[in-house]
Amino acid sequence: MPLRYQLMLLFLLFAIVPSVGLGLLVNWTVERIVERQVEGHTMQLIGKVNEALDSKMENLQNMTYLIAFDPDIRAFMEGKTEFDGHTGAAVSGGDSNQSKDQDQLYGIKQFLQGFTTLYPEIAGIVLVNGNGDYISNEMYPKTNQSLVQEEWYQGASRNAGIFTVLGQPRQRNITTHVRYKDSEIVSVARSITDETSGRVLGVIMIDLKLRTVSQAARDVTLGKSGYVMVTDAEGRSVYMPDNPLVEQIPSAWFPSGDSGIFNAEADGKELLFMYQSSSFTGWRTVGVFPARESIAEVRQIQFYVVSFVFVVCLFGLSASLRFSSSIAQPIFRLMSYMRRAETGNLRSGRWSDRADEIGMLGRSFNRMLAQIRQLMSLNELRERQKRDAEMRSLQEHIKPHFLYNTLDTIHWMAQRKGVDDVSEMVGALSRLFRIGLSKGNDFIPLQSEVEHISSYLQIQQTRYRNRLQCELVIPEELKELFVLKLVLQPIVENAIYHGIKGRRGPGKIRIEAKVQDHKLYLTVQDDGAGMSSERLHEMAQLLGTPLESMETQEAGQGGKSYGMLNVQARLWLSFGEEYGISLNSREGEGTCVTITQPLMKELPQALQFDTEGRRESQ
C-alpha cells in the first residue's frame, strides 16, 4: 500500500474510529439513561393515578363505615324495622309504629341523600338486609327477584365486613333513576356483620360514576400516543380512553408482581406496558404506548451525536488527506529525484524551506548529490592523472630499456678490458635501471627497493668519495613486504643535493624501515644543512596541497621539490591521503623525511576508491 494511503488509514484509525466509538457509546449510554428516566417518570405517573384511585376508594370505604354506624340503618340491617322490599314503605302493624317506621325510613333516606349531595361522583347508594329489603334514593330492582340472590350481594357476603371493589356491574337486577349504563359506573360494597356472631346482616353497595376514575387517568399522556388505563385483577377494563391501542389486556400478559414492564404485540403493533397494582383495590393502572415512542427523546440526542460524528469524520477525512499529502508528496518528490539520479542525472532537486525531517532529508539528498558530483569529478581527474602518469612512464621506459642494454654491453666490455671501477659503476647504473623498470610493476618487494637505492648510493659515493656516508637499517623480516616503486630514490637525492652537499665536511644519510600500528614507515634522515622554518612551512603546505591542485603547484615550482611532490602524489593515488610524506627539519642540523604506507605482505592485485574518494588495496 502506498505511504499516502497508509498515513490516511492510520489517521482515520486513530481519529475517526475513536470518535465513532465514542458516539456509539454516548448514544447507547444516553438511550439507557433516557429509557430509565422515562420508565421512572411513567411509573411515578402511574403511582400518582393509583394513589388518586386509592384515595377515592378509601373515601367510599369510610363512607360505608359511617353508614353502618347509624342506629337506624343498623336496626334496618338487623331486621327490627320492616319495610316493603319493593317500595321501601313500612309494613309494621299499628298506626303509631307505622308512623315511627316511616320516620326512620325518611331519616335514613335523608342521611343517604347527604352523602350523594356532598359527593356528586356517587351515582347511588343502596342498603339491602338479609331479608331482601332495601333502602335507596336513586336505585331500585328491575324485577321482583330478591336482591339477596344477586352476585354482588353474595360476593360482599363472602368477604364479611371487608370493603370490596366490585368493578363495573354486569347483568345485575338493579338500576338507577338516571339509568346509568354498566360501563359508566363502578360499584363497591361492604357487608355489615353481627359483632357477636359474625353473621352477615346486610350489604351496603355504592355506585361510583366512572368519570371519577377517568379524572385521575385521562389527563395523563405518555409520549405522543400513549395513555393510562385501569383494569381489574382479571384484566377487564375499568377505564379506557377513546380510540385505545388495545381493547383488552389479558391477565396472562402481566408478569408476577405488583409492578413491572413488558412488551406485547397487539393488532400488529409492538406495545410497551408499564403497570402498577393497587393493594387496596386490586386494580392495575397500566401505561400503554408504542415501544418506539418510549425512546422518542433519544432521537434528538441521537441526531446531534450522529451530526457530531459526521462532522468529525468529514473533518478527519479532510485532515487525513491534507496530512498524508503534506508528508507523502515530498517523499514522492524525493523518490522521483532518486530515480532521476539512478539514470545518471545528478542535478539537485528543488525543495521548499520545510524545517521538518522531510525538508532536512531533501537538503541532505542535495548535498549528497553535490558530493557525488565532486567525487566523480575528482575520480575523473585522478584517472586522467593516472593515464598521464602511465603515458609518461611508458615514454620514460623507452630510454631506460635502451640505456639498460647499452650499459650492460659497456659493463662486460669494461670487465674484459680489466677496468674494474668502471665496470662496478656501470653495473650499479645497470641495476638501477633494471630495478626501475621492474617489468612495469608499480609495487616491488622492499628488498628490491633497497637494492635500487644501494645502487644509486654506490654511484653517488663514487662521485663524492669520502664526503658521503650511508647507513641502511632494514630488518630482515621486513624485506619481503611490498612497497611502492621508487619512493626512496627521490628522497635520498634531495638529501644529497640539498642536505649533504650544502654542509661543510662529510655527511651521513641513514635509511631505516620499521612497522608500527600496522603501517610501514620508511625514514630517510641526513645531517646536512637542514631547512629554515619558512622553507619547512612552505614544503609542508606543498605536501598538503590537494591532489587535484598538485600538478599546478608542481608547474609553479619550476621543478623545485618536484621529486618529493611526485612521490607524495603517487602515494596518495595509490593508498589515499591518510598516507604519504611527513617532513621534519632544523636549519644546520639536518632533515628527516618519513614515508608512510600500508603494511602489504602480498602483491596487491587491484586498487579501488573508498567511500571518501581514497584508494585502498584489496
Steps between C-alpha positions, in 0.01 A plus 500: 500500500639844413621710791228758441224247553680352797511842665135563417399163642708558811354846555146373446566211735620723783266793441172392343463153647522628863252776409258248355551275800446793735185597309362147525588484869338837569194399297469170685555662839255783435242254370532290815481807726203650316323164502549472874383858548193441280421179684548667835289799400226277361496285811473815710198614297342156529567509873331839527194367315496199735522729801210711369284190441592358839409832658157488331445143613611578854241777511235250390622254764475765769156584368389137549629511856300815573187352347539177700539692826158670464256346756201508268695332222631250753148426608393460135785258438410298810138478375348688792320736262294354222469658161350396178785350309370645176369841605696567816178583696455394864282188546489480882162467674349790684475857391748629754762239414443550131546871538817440694640269233411751237694763687800265526481426129482866419796571731709228337426634153586850613822369648593329175397809304759695695781279361387528140471875545847538647654259247350562156719222356273247674236365264299322771500324838288197584457317833384138489439289812488126532128490433543655158358836608681803361520875554626741230421842364629437149508123447227232472470140379403427145294196595335349810791262546662536841818704501655254744550262209702755300863418424623825642313427829641151521854627426482764774355240743793268437738784604323560831562849624763570235476782252483348150545666163254329268598680184261575219161328544397221266140386460390591851135534603521860609507832324484873568249770422759664272546161332880500491652246269711226650805648327438838669522391863723307736352318799640442846340314786548412865310250707377585851545221753372423849782581738410210724430217262680634189183436296454717193209736564496675164703677231568863419563556128615829351513578128778740407486694176779390263597861430651507847745232394555663161581834664807341660620329179377686194730801543809277511666468158800284421696617199303594192237226497540322836239503773408357839224244547360322806415129506375266766693197624367288209615754243152634424494866426387736774599814316621535144536815289345546161676326209724281713796314355375174653140420607582249771816382669493129586608426853749245363702786356577640843806351668491419866542787739320818594681706234707444192566562131434272207468511123221347300366515146140607439343559159844479338647767726783452747373653825676571827299451820590636843270408783458536873243315707312649793505290811183675615273460198681222309482712187791547265589839365664433164699736280476407131703650216683387187834344581694736274342806659656405832832632374366789294709741706808306398446571133596865530811415698584233244464760226751729670738208567479381140549856375804538723649170382430596138674835542793331675525240224480766230761712675715192571485389137596846377773531759632153418515588130681822579729340755589199285558722196729732698715202597469272200537765226856602595590132534362431152701797375811358667428163335479668158831679563658169603372328185639790299835457678492128416496591132817707549343845528650635823340842479377619843125503566288794604389506863294742702611652828346218703664478842380148579676169444381475140651837414823400673499172305453685171782742572724212608418325172604812308826515695558133426449563129744792517757279673447225243555750218813625676629146552427410140692808387785409732495142373510622140795725589683214671437266210627765263807550718551128514477468124743788457737342750476166322567672169804679643613175655474322164687779333767497768530121478623529146821673605578271798461190278747635248734628770471175696603292198778747410635512858496122520719488188740764647512304829621182328745697281649670813537165675674359190738798489570467875356841597335388823392839636327585175348156493358536855354844432346390172364185675346714774340729242377196310339357815350841570322502163403131522327540838345825382337310214380208722313355203250786519379418858408788729572300816824317574639322808680719751815293425493620137443859609801471733712359214385787283596766754830314576593516131412868495710566813788303351500728196477812724783376729718450195435864415532651849751248638558561873244786535203261501436227755194271492333277759217257415299364796258256340383201713505170316136424582390819319680440174219282364242778540382678187550872451424757234780502244762778502393683817843515666716622206340847467519551878866385517583719200355804682698406811824497297447812289322719756643359822843336482620715211410818687704430815872509569679168531364151457138416563297193586171366375310244711221293339282302740186282468264409785140386561267675742118495535470270195678756283844498334721798571806577277722771645774691312704714740804715422722730704529757223418873483133456596226752428395831636162520671359694203617237254370221723159670519498548124581133440232390746244706306617352171479146634149569637370640171186315375572247235302679229714812549834327528578516125455876503722528806771285339496714187519816710805371687695469176636158595595596855405215740343325203624154610355524850164633375493225239550235768227659712257498204578136421449397862164684516385353171598151613393494865300813580575824675543347846838373376788695350805704599560688824791742533704615799811722476713753687736738336863387545399169662357298214172372364287192569248381240252221594305305241186323627316230307277200582649174613485277189618141534373402156513669163175697460284375212263799476442840652166672551370826643344493843185695598692826540678488166819338631653187346542191713676172423311177455 
